[in-house]
Amino acid sequence: MDATPAASARPAAVPPIFISHGSPMTALEPREAGAFMQRLGPAIERAFGRPRAIVAVSAHSLTREPALLAAPRHAAVHDFGGFDPKLYTLRYDAPGAPALAERVAALLAEAGLPAHVVAEGGLDHGIWTPLRYMFPDADVPVLPLAWPPDWSPARLFALGEALAPLAAEGVLVMGSGSITHNLRRVFAGGRLNADQPATPESTAFRDWFRAQGEAAAWEPLFDYRRLAPHAALMHPTDEHLLPFYVAAGAGGRDTPARRLHASLTFGDLGMDAYAFGAGAARLDEALRH
């Protein structure tokens, strides 16, 4: 199955989303975030119809310039080591979207952004972990968009803005990363407790991010490393946060971010999820019913 823009009417434009995918163990131990993802797919379908395709922007698919993985089929890539052996038996073999790749490349070119279309496939765990909960039948076409981690938040927001027309075409833009991500801090001391209470630093950072997003205060968010409390501590490197800006840009500059879910693992690792654009409130409402 391929995904191409269609003229048939849809209930409404599907809002772009950002999901914190957590560690690979989320695929086996869903906890609160996994339970949210299980509700998210059906909520999207109820409110907006089944997505025709998903453009996935993951913290684990990085390139020097934007690249669209336009293989006709994808398989789950087990891009990690040292975890429960059961993880390596999990599969997520989803259809690709080669024709949609050409559409996305054209949108990026119109915005003056480089884009490469490559006939390669594979879904890193930042993509297939949430999708196996959201759409467990692996029947929605997926188009991974690899991106440059040295681009600024503002430039990645502009990349997202170029993707904005896809929402009206029934295409879900999904950023996948982590709202906080400092694994060294998590593993310090050698004792892991997923139920550890929230640290003040993680709480302060996540609360600041939510407040700025709900105010559509994009300029402070672009400068988060200077303005957000404990930014460097929560993100020693920021590749796990940057997909947030792509999804936010796809939602548009004039609408606020809406936090759909908030939970935590190991005291520090936030599992927050956001929606953007005019349909964000409608999706939030669908999740509550």
C-alpha positions as CSV (number, residue, x, y, z in Angstrom):
1,M,0.0,0.0,0.0
2,D,1.2,3.5,-0.8
3,A,0.0,6.8,0.5
4,T,-0.8,9.6,-1.9
5,P,-2.8,12.8,-1.3
6,A,-6.5,12.2,-1.9
7,A,-9.3,14.5,-2.6
8,S,-12.0,12.7,-0.5
9,A,-13.3,14.7,2.4
10,R,-12.0,14.0,5.9
11,P,-13.5,14.9,9.3
12,A,-10.7,17.4,10.0
13,A,-7.0,18.0,9.6
14,V,-5.1,15.5,11.8
15,P,-2.9,17.5,14.3
16,P,0.9,16.8,14.4
17,I,2.1,15.2,17.6
18,F,5.3,14.8,19.7
19,I,5.7,11.6,21.7
20,S,8.3,10.8,24.3
21,H,9.1,7.2,23.5
22,G,11.3,6.5,26.5
23,S,13.8,3.6,26.7
24,P,13.4,0.6,24.4
25,M,11.9,-1.3,27.3
26,T,8.7,0.8,26.8
27,A,7.9,-1.8,24.0
28,L,7.7,-4.5,26.7
29,E,6.7,-2.5,29.8
30,P,4.2,0.1,28.6
31,R,3.5,1.8,32.0
32,E,1.5,5.0,31.9
33,A,3.0,6.2,28.6
34,G,2.3,3.0,26.8
35,A,-1.3,3.0,28.0
36,F,-1.6,6.5,26.7
37,M,-0.2,5.5,23.3
38,Q,-2.7,2.6,23.2
39,R,-5.5,5.2,23.5
40,L,-3.9,7.7,21.2
41,G,-4.3,5.7,17.9
42,P,-8.0,5.0,18.4
43,A,-8.6,8.6,19.5
44,I,-7.0,9.9,16.3
45,E,-9.2,7.6,14.3
46,R,-12.4,8.7,16.1
47,A,-11.6,12.4,15.7
48,F,-9.9,12.6,12.4
49,G,-10.2,9.3,10.6
50,R,-7.5,6.8,10.0
51,P,-4.3,8.5,8.9
52,R,-3.4,7.9,5.3
53,A,0.3,7.8,6.3
54,I,2.6,8.9,9.0
55,V,5.7,11.1,8.5
56,A,7.9,10.0,11.4
57,V,10.7,12.3,12.7
58,S,12.7,10.3,15.3
59,A,15.6,11.2,17.6
60,H,17.3,8.0,16.3
61,S,17.2,8.7,12.5
62,L,19.8,11.4,12.0
63,T,21.5,12.6,8.8
64,R,23.6,15.6,7.5
65,E,20.6,16.8,5.5
66,P,16.9,15.8,5.6
67,A,16.4,12.4,4.0
68,L,13.2,10.6,3.3
69,L,13.3,6.8,3.6
70,A,11.1,5.8,0.7
71,A,11.3,2.0,0.8
72,P,8.0,0.3,-0.2
73,R,8.1,-1.7,3.1
74,H,9.8,-1.2,6.5
75,A,10.8,-3.5,9.3
76,A,11.6,-2.8,12.9
77,V,15.3,-2.0,13.5
78,H,16.6,-3.1,16.9
79,D,19.0,-0.2,17.3
80,F,20.0,-0.9,20.9
81,G,21.9,-3.4,23.0
82,G,22.0,-4.9,26.5
83,F,18.2,-5.1,27.0
84,D,15.8,-8.0,27.6
85,P,16.2,-10.6,24.8
86,K,12.5,-10.5,24.2
87,L,12.8,-7.0,22.7
88,Y,14.8,-8.5,19.8
89,T,11.9,-10.7,18.8
90,L,9.4,-7.9,18.4
91,R,8.5,-6.9,14.8
92,Y,6.7,-4.0,13.2
93,D,6.6,-4.6,9.5
94,A,4.8,-1.6,8.1
95,P,4.2,-0.4,4.5
96,G,6.2,2.5,3.2
97,A,5.1,5.5,1.3
98,P,7.3,6.2,-1.8
99,A,4.9,8.5,-3.5
100,L,4.3,10.5,-0.4
101,A,8.1,10.9,-0.2
102,E,8.1,12.8,-3.5
103,R,5.3,15.0,-2.2
104,V,7.2,15.8,1.0
105,A,10.5,16.4,-0.9
106,A,8.6,18.9,-3.0
107,L,7.2,20.7,0.0
108,L,10.7,21.0,1.5
109,A,12.1,22.3,-1.8
110,E,9.4,24.9,-2.0
111,A,10.6,26.1,1.4
112,G,14.2,26.3,0.3
113,L,15.2,23.3,2.4
114,P,17.4,20.4,1.1
115,A,15.7,17.0,0.9
116,H,16.9,13.6,-0.3
117,V,14.7,10.7,-1.3
118,V,16.4,7.3,-0.7
119,A,15.0,3.9,-1.5
120,E,15.9,2.6,1.9
121,G,13.8,1.4,4.8
122,G,13.7,0.5,8.5
123,L,12.0,2.0,11.5
124,D,14.2,2.8,14.5
125,H,12.8,2.1,18.0
126,G,11.7,5.7,18.4
127,I,9.2,5.0,15.6
128,W,8.1,1.5,16.0
129,T,7.8,1.6,19.8
130,P,4.9,4.1,19.9
131,L,3.4,2.8,16.6
132,R,3.1,-0.7,17.8
133,Y,0.8,0.7,20.5
134,M,-1.0,3.3,18.4
135,F,-1.6,1.1,15.3
136,P,-0.7,-2.5,16.3
137,D,-1.7,-4.0,13.0
138,A,1.2,-2.1,11.3
139,D,-1.1,-1.2,8.4
140,V,-0.6,2.5,8.2
141,P,2.1,3.5,5.7
142,V,5.2,5.1,7.4
143,L,7.6,7.6,5.9
144,P,10.6,8.2,8.1
145,L,12.2,11.7,7.8
146,A,15.8,11.7,8.9
147,W,17.1,15.1,10.0
148,P,20.3,17.0,10.9
149,P,20.8,17.2,14.7
150,D,23.0,20.3,14.3
151,W,20.0,22.3,13.0
152,S,18.7,24.9,15.5
153,P,15.2,24.6,17.0
154,A,14.1,27.5,14.8
155,R,15.3,25.9,11.6
156,L,13.7,22.6,12.5
157,F,10.5,24.5,13.3
158,A,10.7,25.9,9.8
159,L,11.1,22.4,8.4
160,G,7.9,21.5,10.3
161,E,6.2,24.5,8.8
162,A,6.9,23.2,5.3
163,L,5.1,20.0,6.3
164,A,2.0,21.8,7.5
165,P,-0.1,21.1,4.3
166,L,0.1,17.4,5.0
167,A,-2.4,17.6,7.9
168,A,-5.3,18.4,5.5
169,E,-4.3,15.5,3.4
170,G,-4.8,13.0,6.2
171,V,-1.1,12.6,7.0
172,L,0.0,12.5,10.6
173,V,3.3,14.2,11.3
174,M,4.8,12.5,14.4
175,G,7.9,13.7,16.3
176,S,9.4,11.1,18.6
177,G,12.0,11.7,21.3
178,S,11.9,12.6,25.0
179,I,10.8,15.8,26.8
180,T,13.8,15.1,29.1
181,H,16.7,12.8,28.4
182,N,19.8,12.4,30.6
183,L,20.6,8.7,30.8
184,R,23.8,9.3,32.7
185,R,21.9,10.9,35.5
186,V,19.4,8.0,35.5
187,F,22.1,5.4,35.7
188,A,24.2,7.2,38.3
189,G,24.5,5.1,41.5
190,G,23.7,1.9,39.7
191,R,20.3,1.4,41.2
192,L,17.4,1.8,38.8
193,N,13.9,2.5,40.1
194,A,11.3,3.3,37.5
195,D,8.9,4.5,40.2
196,Q,11.3,7.0,41.7
197,P,9.6,10.3,42.6
198,A,10.0,13.2,40.2
199,T,13.2,15.2,40.7
200,P,12.8,19.0,41.1
201,E,14.9,19.6,38.1
202,S,12.8,17.5,35.8
203,T,9.6,19.0,37.1
204,A,10.9,22.5,36.7
205,F,12.0,21.9,33.1
206,R,8.8,20.1,32.0
207,D,6.6,22.8,33.7
208,W,8.5,25.5,31.9
209,F,8.1,23.8,28.6
210,R,4.4,23.3,29.1
211,A,3.8,26.9,30.0
212,Q,5.7,28.3,27.0
213,G,4.0,25.9,24.7
214,E,0.6,26.7,25.9
215,A,1.4,30.4,25.4
216,A,2.6,29.7,21.8
217,A,5.8,31.4,23.0
218,W,8.0,30.0,20.3
219,E,10.9,32.4,20.5
220,P,11.7,31.5,24.2
221,L,11.3,27.8,23.2
222,F,13.8,28.2,20.4
223,D,16.2,29.6,23.0
224,Y,15.4,26.9,25.6
225,R,19.0,26.0,26.4
226,R,19.5,29.5,27.7
227,L,16.1,30.2,29.2
228,A,14.6,26.9,30.5
229,P,15.5,25.8,34.0
230,H,18.1,23.0,34.1
231,A,18.1,22.7,30.3
232,A,21.6,21.4,29.9
233,L,21.0,18.9,32.8
234,M,17.9,17.6,31.3
235,H,19.4,17.5,27.7
236,P,23.2,17.2,27.7
237,T,22.7,16.8,24.0
238,D,19.4,17.9,22.5
239,E,18.6,15.4,19.7
240,H,15.8,13.8,21.8
241,L,14.0,17.2,22.2
242,L,14.5,18.6,18.7
243,P,11.7,16.5,17.0
244,F,9.3,18.5,19.2
245,Y,10.1,21.5,17.1
246,V,9.4,19.8,13.8
247,A,6.0,18.7,15.0
248,A,5.3,22.1,16.5
249,G,6.2,23.8,13.2
250,A,3.8,21.5,11.3
251,G,1.1,22.7,13.6
252,G,1.7,26.4,12.8
253,R,3.1,29.4,14.7
254,D,-0.3,30.8,15.6
255,T,-1.7,28.0,17.7
256,P,-0.5,26.8,21.1
257,A,0.9,23.4,22.0
258,R,-1.4,21.2,24.0
259,R,0.0,18.6,26.4
260,L,-1.9,15.4,25.9
261,H,-0.1,13.2,28.5
262,A,2.4,13.6,31.3
263,S,4.2,10.8,33.2
264,L,7.7,10.0,34.4
265,T,10.1,7.1,34.7
266,F,13.2,6.9,36.9
267,G,12.5,10.3,38.5
268,D,14.0,12.2,35.6
269,L,12.8,10.9,32.2
270,G,9.6,12.7,31.2
271,M,7.2,10.8,28.9
272,D,5.1,13.9,28.0
273,A,3.3,14.0,24.7
274,Y,2.0,17.1,22.8
275,A,-0.3,17.9,20.0
276,F,-0.2,21.0,17.8
277,G,-2.4,23.0,15.4
278,A,-6.1,23.6,15.2
279,G,-7.0,20.0,15.9
280,A,-5.0,19.6,19.1
281,A,-8.0,20.4,21.4
282,R,-10.2,18.0,19.5
283,L,-7.7,15.2,19.9
284,D,-7.3,16.0,23.6
285,E,-11.1,15.8,24.0
286,A,-11.2,12.5,22.1
287,L,-8.6,11.0,24.5
288,R,-10.9,11.8,27.4
289,H,-13.8,9.8,26.1
